[in-house]
Amino acid sequence: MSLTNAPVLQADSLILRGPEMSDFDAFAEFHADPVRAPGFGPVYRRDESWRWFACNIGHWHIHGYGYFVIADRQSNDAMGLSGIWNPEGWPEPELGWVVFAGHEGKGLAYEAARRARQWAYEELGLKTLTSNIYGSNTRSIKLAQRLGATYERTYDNVYMGEDQLWRHPAPEALA
């Protein structure tokens, strides 16, 4: 059972849905990984991951959007996160993504981000989105470019330091 009012979005090879308690172990494992976590946030202990997990649930209730869980269509297992993020101090709503270990290289982040962006534009009525990416995160930069985003500026992210802001095409440009 989802812990949020998040819709379930269908995509070709995955679903996007709200977080469930059964997702927490996969998320905590991801956030404890010193190779994989940076760029999404700091490396967290399990208790700190719990706070972020709960924060995402609250984000859904405050904004009406947040990070979806990227879930396998057959097993419902969590494979990553993608969605719209806009906590206090953020410059504007961001389209973000991360894929958990063992699920990279399958096009999941691209498919999930495209579907989350479509939902944000069509259902939320957002007119623009950014992706905030560490300059050293070349894989996310390539994915942002594949999604049609263009580099706009570097800024000081209140949580993570220097970040690049990548601007996604407006909804009418994608039609």
N, C-alpha and C positions, 0 to 999 in steps of 0.2 A: 504494500500500500504506500502510495506517495505521501510524503510529509508536507507537501505544498499543494497549492491550487494550480500547479503547472499543467498545461495541456500535454497530451502525448502527441508528438509529431512523427509522422511516418516519413521515412526516406527509403531510398532503394535498398540499401543493405543494413540499415540500422533503424533504431527508434531513438528519439529524444524524449525524455520523461523527467519528472521531478525526482529528487533524491529519495532513496529508501534506506532504512537502517541497514539493510543487507549490503549497501554500497560502501559503508564506512571503512571496512577493512582495506578494500582496494585503494580508496582515497588516502588513508593514513599511510599505507605502504608507499604510494607514489610520493607523498609529501615528505617522507623520511629519507628519500633517496637523494644523496648529495649531488648526483650527476643530473637527475631528471627534474628535481623541484625548482632549482633556480631558473628564473625567467617567468615562472608562475607565481613565485613567492619564495620566502626563505625556507630552508629545511626546518621542518617541524618535528617535535616529539609527538607522540600519539595524543596526549592531552591537548596540545596546541592545534593539532589537526581537528580534534573534536570541536574546538571553538570556531575554526574556520567553517567546518561542515554546518554547524548550527547557524553561523553568520549567513551562509548562503540561503538557508531555509528562511531566515528572517528577511533577507534581501527580497526574496520572492513576495513575501507578505507586505513589505513596505512599498516596493516599486511595481509589483505585478509582473516582474520578470527577474531572471537570475541565470545561474548556470544550470542547464539541463545535464542529466547523466546521459552519456552516449551508451546505449545498451544494445546488446546483441538481440536480434529479432527472435531467435529461437530460445536461447537460454535466459534472456533478460539480464545477463551478467553485465556489470559495469566495465566499460572499455575506455572511458575517459569522460571529459566534460566539455561542453561548448554552450555558449549562450551570451546573454547581455549582462554586463557588470557595470555598476555605477555607484560605488560607495562614496561616502563623504570624502572630499578632496580630489576626486577624479575630475578631469576636465569636461567630460561628457560621456554618454553611454558608449561602452566598448564592446565589440564583438571579440570574444576570446575563445580559446580552445586549448586542450591538452589531451594527449592520448597516453594511456597507461602502458607500462612495459608489457611487451608481448603482443601489442596491437598496432605498432607503428608499421609504416610502409604499405598499408592496405587502402589508403585513400580515405580513411575514416574521418580525420580532422577536416579535410576539404568538404566531404559530403555533409558532415554535421554543421560546419560553419555556414555553408551555403543555405542549408535548411533553416538554421536559427536566424540568419539574416533575412531570409524571405519572410519568416514569421514576424520578425520585428518590424519590417516595412509594411507588410500587408495587414497584420492583426493589431499591432501596437500603434501603427501610424507614424513611426519614426521616419524622419526625412534624411538622416545621415547617421553613420556609425564610424567609429575609429577602431583600430587595434593598436594597443600600446605594447611595444615590443623592445626588449633589450637589444642594443645594437649588435651584440655578439650572438644572438639567437638567429642564425642564418636560415635554419629550417622554417621558423615562423615567418621570417621576412619573405622567403620564397613562397610560402603558402598565401600570405597577404597579397603578394603580387599576382599569384595565380587567381585569387579572388577578385582581382581588378583594383585593389587598393594601391594608392600612391603615397610615397613619403611626403609628409607635410612639414614636420618640424621635430626638433628634439626639445624635450621639456623635463622638468624636475618632478618626477612622480613622488608624491608624498610618502608612499610606502616603500618604494623600491629604488629610488634615486633616479639617475638619468635614464630616460626612456625615449624611444622614437614613437611618434604618433603617425600612424598610417591611416589615410582617409579612404573609406570605401565609396564606390560609386553610389550616387543617389538612386532611389527606386526607379525613377523614370529612365535612367541610363541603362538599367538592367532589363527593361521591357523589350 
